[in-house]
Amino acid sequence: GGGGGGSTTPPAPAPTPSVQVLDNTADIVAERDFSFDIGEKITLSVNYTGSTEGALHLYSKAAYTTANGDVIADPTSRVTTLYPNMAGDVELEVNGNWTHLYAQWVPMSAQESEQNWSIALNNSNNNYHIDF
């Protein structure tokens, strides 16, 4: 006897992906003033008229907006913390692609409420101010 030797067809070869030929990197020319640096210096002045110690946290991203329109910052995007009673004007380097900074005032006393601000980064002179 013998087993039936069925014929097997080999699988079809996978199609070869089409390859797009890119320019050789030696052919890429950048403008003389090109830079990968997207940092931008801004000045933030803080005029705090309260009497409570506290911290002003600055963030680069918003998490959500409350029913009354306050923008609450994403806590994972904190840029820095300022102490208004210790500093007036602060120079910061921000990412030039950011459209806003989000500020949150956290007082160290229950006599004062937390406050939140959304600061649009659109001043041509890069100077911004918070009064509270």
N, C-alpha and C positions, 0 to 999 in steps of 0.2 A: 504494500500500500504506500502511500505517501500522502503527505498533506498537500492540500491545495496551495499552490504558490500564487496567491493573488498578486496582481501587479499594484505597486504603490506609486503614486505620482509624487514627486518631490514638491514641497511647498514652493509657491511662486516667490521669487526674490522680492524683498521689500523695495519699494521705489526709493531711489536715491533722492534726497532732498535737493532742491535747486539751491545753488550757492550764489549769493549776490557778491560780485566782486567789488570791493571797496577800494577807494584810493589808497595808495601807499601812504602811511603816516608822514613820510618825508615830503609828500606833496601838500600837506595841510599847512597853511600859513595863517598866523594870528596877527591881528593888528598890533602895532608897536606898543600901544598902551593897554593891551589886554591883560586882565588879571583874574585869577580864580577867587580872589578875595572879595567876598560879598558883604563884608562888615561895613557898618556905617556908624559913625560916632554921633550920639545925640546928647543933649544936655537936658536934664530933668530938674526943674527947681520945685521945691516943696515948701509951701507956706502953711505950716501947721499952727493954728491959733488955739488949739485945745490945751489942756493942762495935764492930760494923762500920758504916762509912758506908753509906748506901743511900737509896733513894727509895721512898716509898709512893705508888703511883699509885691514883687513885680513878676508877671508871668507872660509867656509868649503865645499861649493858646487859650481859647475859651472852652469851657466844658459844656455850659448850657446857659440859657437865659431864663430868668424867673418870670412869673406872671406880671410883675410890675416893671419889667424891662431891664432889671439889673443883670449884667453879664457876670457869670461866675467863672473864674479861671480854672483851668485844668491844673491841679496841684503838682502834676509830674513835669510841668513846663516852667518851673520857677527859674527866673533869671538871677535875681538877687533879692536881698532884703535890706531896706533902708530904715534908719532910726531918725525920724524927722527932727527930734530935739538935738541931734548930734551933727546933722549935715543940712545945708541949705541947697546948694546946687551940686548935682552929681553928674559926672560924665560917664556914659555907658556906651559900649559897643554892641550894636544890635545887628541881627541878620537883615540885610537890605531887602529880603523878600517878605519880611513880616509886615503886615498891614496895621497891626495894633499891638499895644502893650496893655495888659490888664493889671490893674492895681487893686490890692485889698489891704485895707487898714484894719489891723487887729489890735485893739486897745488892751492894756493890761488891767483895766478896771471895768467893773460892771456899770459904772456911771456913764460910760460912753458906748455907742453902738459900733459894730463893724460896719465898714463902708466899702463899696466896690466902684471902680471906674473903668471905663474902656477908653483908652487914649489912641486916637487914630494917628498913625505915624505918617502924616502927609504935609508937615510944615517944611517949606523949602529951606528954612534956616536951621532946621533940626533942633529947635528949642521948644520944650514942652513944660507945662506948669500945672501943678495941682494945688488948689486952695482948699483947706478944710480945717 
